[in-house]
Amino acid sequence: MPRLALLLLLAACTPAPRGTEIGSLTEAGRSYPILQTDQGWQVRAGDFLVRCRADTEQDCYWSLRHHQATIRRLDNIETPLGG
């Protein structure tokens, strides 16, 4: 997947503003809080809030999974600049 596409996927992830915790989900043995924010439901994943496609636990789960996959792909890209 081209870098631009990966970066666009991450654009949906914003630095973590505050929200009201309304639940949580578990993925790979870790628990992630689901927050109600001005932009709708979001999952706190480390330093980021991942926007859920819709305000459901299932949509939050898949948004989190896509975020994690994108982070793993970015971590595996070798940077040609700076050698």
Secondary structure, 3 states (H helix, E strand, C coil): CCHHHHHHHHCCEEECCCCEEEEEEEECCEEEEEEEECCEEEEEECCEEEECCCCCHHHHHHHHHHHHHHHHHHHHCCCCCCC
